[in-house]
Amino acid sequence: MSSTSVPLLIRPLLARFQRRRPIRAGSLVVTLYGDAIAPRGGSLWLGSLNRLVEPMGLEPGLVRTALSRLVSDGWFERNRVGQNSYYRLSSHSAAEFIEAGRHIYAGKDAQWNGRLELEILTDPDPRTRQSLRDNLARQGYGQLAPNVMVRPATQQRRRPREASNLQMVRETLRITATADDPAEARRLAEACWRFDQLGLAYRSLLDDLGGLASAPQSLARLDDAQAFQVRLLLIHEWRRVVLHDPRLPRALMPVDWPGAEARDAVRKIYWAVSPGCERWLDACAVNERGGLPPASKAAARRFSARH
């Protein structure tokens, strides 16, 4: 698609995606499935996939190569019916995207009770400790010291069965503590998580979304194909940033933190273009049984407090 045929509103998002070299077709396909296809049955005909991603500059040969790798790596499964191929996320990758989706589509920040969870790594094997650090980081912990990981104990993370503030868990020693001084708690967070690069990424995304977020009437005038293009590129770029965010309570973040503003902009754009996006999927996306079923109820709760 030539740049002159792309509406001005869409160009910053499309340019943001296309200026990365090489273009990672597989990553965009995973975003498409997680955002648009998984909530609507999970399976999609290859011909439909090609039609959906062609405006982003992905040619059929590039898509086939990406899908072949995704299948080989266990991310996707292929089902052949006659001459047609249909693809869906594997059960493993679908579960991973559901977990990631809680982060991608989360609403407001969790309430913080002022308490912290510290995990002290006690295993003598360095490789085991590294594995534990990686696992705890995926759970939202930051690294305070080589063998000490910490995260805020939000209301959602409280464990009712815990009766004491000191206990052994696997190869770690868990301690809970209270942060009495908000300024000290913020300095602790800054020591454990790298906010500088993440903050720059949020501000860069806000710059590219500025025209979209401030122009709801223009978004409403996009045709259905363009609405789909906006939502796909929006979530793809948002996912690249937000999955690096530990999603700490607001009280622990820098005073001028842009994450909440970015999430609000993404939420507004997402729901402004979603009706047209879903109509485009109705019009041109099919699976083994024909047209895709309606989106799940869970998809309707994205970016809400209930997600």
C-alpha positions in Angstrom: 0.0 0.0 0.0 1.4 3.4 -1.0 1.8 6.1 1.7 -0.6 8.4 -0.3 -3.4 5.9 0.1 -3.0 5.6 3.9 -5.0 8.2 5.9 -2.9 10.7 7.7 -4.1 9.5 11.1 -2.8 6.0 10.5 0.6 6.9 9.0 2.5 7.4 12.3 1.5 3.9 13.6 2.2 2.3 10.2 5.6 4.0 10.0 6.4 3.0 13.6 5.9 -0.7 12.6 7.6 -0.5 9.2 10.8 1.3 10.3 11.9 -1.8 12.2 14.1 -3.9 10.0 13.7 -6.7 9.4 9.9 -6.6 9.7 8.9 -9.3 12.1 5.8 -10.7 10.5 5.5 -13.5 13.0 5.2 -11.0 15.9 2.4 -9.1 14.1 0.6 -12.3 13.3 0.7 -13.3 17.0 -0.7 -9.9 18.0 -3.5 -10.4 15.4 -4.5 -13.8 16.7 -4.3 -12.8 20.4 -6.3 -9.6 19.9 -8.8 -10.4 17.2 -9.0 -14.1 16.4 -8.6 -15.9 19.7 -11.8 -14.2 21.1 -13.7 -15.3 17.9 -13.1 -19.0 17.8 -9.3 -19.0 17.4 -9.0 -20.4 13.9 -8.4 -18.4 10.7 -8.0 -19.4 7.0 -4.6 -18.4 5.5 -6.3 -16.5 2.7 -8.1 -14.4 5.3 -4.9 -13.8 7.2 -3.1 -12.6 4.1 -6.0 -10.1 3.3 -5.9 -8.8 6.9 -2.2 -8.1 7.0 -1.5 -7.0 3.4 -2.1 -3.3 4.2 0.8 -3.5 6.7 3.2 -4.4 3.9 3.3 -8.2 4.6 3.3 -10.2 1.4 1.9 -13.8 1.3 5.4 -15.3 1.0 6.5 -13.5 4.1 3.4 -14.6 6.0 3.8 -18.3 5.0 7.5 -18.2 6.1 6.5 -16.7 9.5 3.7 -19.2 10.0 6.0 -22.1 9.2 8.4 -20.9 11.9 5.6 -20.4 14.4 4.3 -23.9 13.8 7.8 -25.4 14.1 8.4 -23.5 17.4 5.1 -24.8 18.8 3.3 -21.4 18.8 0.8 -22.3 16.2 -1.1 -25.4 14.9 -2.1 -25.9 11.3 -5.3 -27.7 10.1 -5.6 -28.6 6.4 -9.1 -29.0 4.9 -8.7 -29.9 1.2 -6.4 -27.3 -0.4 -6.9 -24.8 2.4 -4.8 -24.2 5.5 -6.2 -22.9 8.8 -4.1 -21.8 11.7 -4.7 -21.3 15.4 -2.6 -20.6 18.5 -1.4 -23.8 20.2 -2.9 -24.4 23.6 0.4 -23.4 25.2 0.7 -20.1 23.4 -3.0 -19.4 23.8 -2.6 -19.7 27.6 0.5 -17.5 27.5 -1.5 -14.8 25.6 -4.3 -15.0 28.0 -1.8 -14.3 30.8 -0.2 -11.5 28.8 -3.6 -10.1 28.0 -4.2 -9.4 31.7 -1.3 -7.0 31.4 -2.1 -5.7 27.9 -5.8 -5.0 28.5 -5.7 -4.1 32.2 -7.7 -1.2 33.5 -6.7 0.9 36.5 -3.7 0.2 38.6 -4.2 -2.2 41.5 -4.7 -0.8 44.9 -1.7 -1.0 47.2 -1.8 -1.8 50.9 1.7 -0.4 51.6 3.2 -3.9 52.1 6.1 -5.4 50.1 7.0 -9.0 49.4 10.7 -9.8 49.4 12.0 -13.1 48.1 15.5 -14.0 49.3 17.1 -16.6 47.0 18.7 -19.3 49.2 19.6 -22.1 46.7 23.4 -22.6 46.5 23.3 -23.4 42.8 24.0 -20.2 40.7 22.0 -21.5 37.8 19.0 -22.3 40.0 19.2 -18.8 41.4 19.2 -17.3 37.9 16.2 -19.4 37.0 14.4 -18.2 40.1 15.3 -14.6 39.3 13.9 -14.9 35.8 10.7 -16.6 37.1 10.1 -14.0 39.8 10.7 -11.2 37.3 7.9 -12.6 35.1 5.7 -12.4 38.2 6.4 -8.7 38.6 9.4 -8.7 41.0 12.2 -6.3 40.7 15.8 -7.0 41.7 16.9 -5.2 44.9 20.2 -7.1 45.3 21.8 -10.1 43.6 19.8 -12.6 45.7 16.9 -10.4 46.8 13.7 -9.8 44.7 10.9 -7.5 45.7 7.4 -6.5 44.6 4.4 -4.6 46.1 1.8 -6.8 47.8 -1.3 -5.6 46.0 -4.8 -6.7 47.1 -5.0 -9.1 44.2 -1.7 -10.8 45.3 -2.5 -11.2 49.0 -2.4 -14.9 50.0 -5.0 -15.5 52.7 -3.2 -18.7 53.9 -0.1 -16.7 54.9 -0.3 -16.4 58.7 3.2 -15.0 59.3 5.6 -12.5 57.7 8.4 -15.1 57.3 8.2 -18.4 55.5 10.1 -20.8 53.2 8.8 -21.1 49.7 10.6 -23.4 47.3 14.3 -22.3 47.2 13.5 -18.8 48.6 12.8 -17.2 51.9 9.8 -14.9 51.7 9.5 -11.8 54.0 6.7 -9.3 54.0 7.4 -5.7 55.2 5.6 -2.4 55.4 6.8 0.7 53.6 6.0 3.6 56.0 7.6 6.4 54.0 6.1 7.0 50.5 9.2 8.8 49.3 11.5 5.9 50.5 9.1 3.4 48.8 9.4 5.3 45.5 13.2 5.4 45.8 13.2 1.6 46.5 11.1 1.1 43.3 13.5 3.2 41.2 16.4 1.1 42.5 14.6 -2.2 41.5 13.1 -1.3 38.2 14.5 0.6 35.2 12.0 3.3 34.5 14.1 5.5 32.2 13.9 3.5 29.0 10.3 2.5 29.7 9.3 6.1 30.3 10.9 7.1 27.0 9.0 4.2 25.2 5.7 5.4 26.6 6.4 9.0 25.5 7.4 7.9 22.0 4.2 5.9 21.7 2.1 8.9 23.0 3.8 11.1 20.3 2.7 8.7 17.6 -0.8 8.3 19.0 -1.4 12.0 19.6 -3.4 12.6 16.4 -5.5 9.5 16.9 -6.3 10.1 20.6 -7.3 13.7 20.0 -9.5 13.1 17.0 -12.5 10.8 17.9 -14.6 12.2 15.1 -11.9 11.4 12.5 -11.6 7.9 13.9 -15.3 7.4 13.4 -14.9 8.3 9.7 -12.3 5.5 9.0 -13.7 2.7 6.9 -13.8 -0.8 8.5 -10.6 -2.0 6.9 -8.8 1.1 8.2 -10.3 0.7 11.7 -9.0 -2.9 11.7 -5.6 -1.7 10.7 -5.5 0.9 13.5 -6.5 -1.5 16.2 -4.0 -4.2 15.1 -1.1 -1.7 14.9 -2.2 0.0 18.1 -2.2 -3.3 20.1 1.0 -4.5 18.5 2.9 -1.3 19.5 1.2 -1.2 22.9 2.1 -4.8 23.6 5.8 -4.1 22.8 5.9 -1.4 25.5 3.5 -2.5 28.2 4.8 -6.0 28.6 8.0 -4.4 30.0 6.0 -2.5 32.5 5.9 -4.0 36.1 2.6 -2.3 36.6 3.5 -1.0 40.0 0.9 0.9 42.1 0.8 4.6 41.2 2.3 5.5 44.6 5.6 3.8 43.7 6.0 5.3 40.2 7.9 8.5 39.3 5.8 11.6 39.8 5.6 12.4 36.0 5.1 8.8 34.9 3.5 8.7 31.4 2.2 5.1 31.7 -1.3 6.0 32.8 -1.7 8.7 30.1 -0.5 6.2 27.5 -3.0 3.5 28.7 -5.8 6.0 28.6 -5.0 7.0 25.0 -4.8 3.3 23.9 -8.1 2.5 25.6 -9.9 5.4 23.9 -8.5 4.6 20.4 -9.1 0.9 20.9 -12.8 1.2 21.6 -13.3 4.0 19.0 -12.2 1.7 16.2 -13.5 -1.6 17.6 -16.9 -1.6 16.0 -15.4 -1.1 12.5 -12.7 -3.6 13.3 -15.3 -6.3 14.2 -17.3 -5.5 11.1 -14.2 -6.0 8.9 -13.6 -9.4 10.6 -17.2 -10.3 9.9 -16.7 -9.4 6.2 -13.5 -11.1 5.3 -12.4 -13.5 8.0 -13.4 -17.2 7.8 -12.5 -20.5 9.6 -13.2 -24.1 8.8 -16.9 -23.5 9.4 -17.3 -20.2 7.5 -17.6 -16.8 9.2 -16.1 -16.3 12.6 -18.3 -16.5 15.7 -18.9 -13.3 17.7 -16.3 -12.1 20.1 -16.3 -13.6 23.6 -17.7 -11.7 26.6 -14.3 -11.4 28.1 -13.1 -9.3 25.1 -15.8 -6.8 25.9 -14.2 -6.2 29.3 -10.8 -5.2 27.9 -9.3 -2.1 29.6 -11.9 -2.2 32.3 -11.4 -2.8 36.1 -13.0 -6.2 35.6 -10.4 -7.5 33.1 
